[in-house]
Amino acid sequence: MTSLDDVRALDAQDPLAGFRNRFALPEGVIYLDGNSLGARPVGVAERLDSVVRDEWGEDLIRSWNMHDWINAPRRLGGKIARLIGANAHEVIAGESTSVNIFKALTASLQLNPERSIILSETGNFPTDAYMMEGLAVLSGGRIRQSLVARDALEDALSPDVAALLLTHTHYKSGSLHNMAELTAKAQALGIPVIWDLSHSAGALPVDLNACNADFAVGCGYKYLNGGPGAPAFLFVAQRHHERIFPVLSGWLGHARPFDFDDAYEPASGIDRFQCGTPAILGMAALECGLDIMLEADMAAIRAKSRALGDLFIKLVETRLEGFELRSPRNADKRGSQVSIAHEHGYAIMQALIARGVIGDFRAPDILRFGFTPLYVGYEDVWTAVDRLASIMQSGEWRQDRFNIRAAVT
Ligand SMILES: *Cc1c(COP(=O)(O)O)cnc(C)c1O
């Protein structure tokens, strides 16, 4: 059995161990929820303080030029591009992932104006499906949403499909889709694919251009450590830029916003996918997270993430009973999280959080643990399972206080 000494030896050899002190985590907390809200980078409070006091407070509106606020969406887009295998001029930071999904769906429809189906899988992250529904309603019946089970996706590809929207790393199970293979199969039928990278960007190597991807979206506040509600991102392959009239045609996507023309003329390139004024405070925090991420070697992140997940599965299976693995056992097929199911999952997770191990719960029965290699170590995984074992042994999760559902789980 894996001992505490074994995991300490792994931490001692960890090439990423130095990144731990780049993040400010509370004393005594083992944070296994960086897949939902990344930890706070050291320095982000000082950076925000300076943006608020010096840039906003002193330089006021001049900061759009003096501090290059106006280029923040492009600049951050360029940094995100390096993490997802895109060119700098193919990614723009801003909005929420939900809104960027709408932008990508409406763009795909313009590439195939005669097609009527937008396709995704059942059990996808809800916002992806909900945004499709809204678009179908807006179309007055011309566009139809179709959701099919994961194993029926390939059969559902047809020349009537205008867009395939998939989440690369499944939010609940952590299962990975084969991006290169599915993109090629869809494109063989003329279907552009929109990859939702919310649980992939910053968690594992992604190579959008090597996969010939069309569109991608993702969150800034998960593995990119951009802070709560951080700006999201949108990738559009260069070959599509000039063919798309942005449906969310806001003034900052105009070719010359400061001409204040009555008529909209899209900017060239990725700039046309900007909409309104960027959220500068959010951009400033996100940039702190991105700068740390760009210092780390993505291959090392992936290797450690696989090892942490494998260790967790092994420890759960040797030390606990009554839990069922709901993530792929094979690390090749898994993102940077492991989900286990238990019928009392909610209460067990609350009891675990009370003991300083923070994961989360996804209905109806999943305890979800995210492994963020920049600030989670092998001993953390060992301790997390040790505390879970102790909670199961004592039965403390049965206490009433752990059985009251909060608004956010
Ligand atoms: C977290 C997540 C989102 C979140 O979308 P927001 O608009 O930022 O709330 C979207 N899609 C997936 C797959 C996610 O995991």
The ligand as an ORCA input file, in Angstrom:
! r2SCAN-3c Opt
* xyz 0 1
  C     -17.857     25.956    -16.239
  C     -18.394     25.709    -17.613
  C     -19.097     26.702    -18.307
  C     -19.408     27.992    -17.610
  O     -19.991     28.966    -18.400
  P     -20.144     30.440    -17.805
  O     -20.802     31.177    -18.885
  O     -18.770     30.918    -17.461
  O     -20.959     30.350    -16.553
  C     -19.484     26.445    -19.612
  N     -19.249     25.245    -20.193
  C     -18.599     24.253    -19.527
  C     -18.341     22.964    -20.198
  C     -18.171     24.446    -18.227
  O     -17.573     23.470    -17.564
*
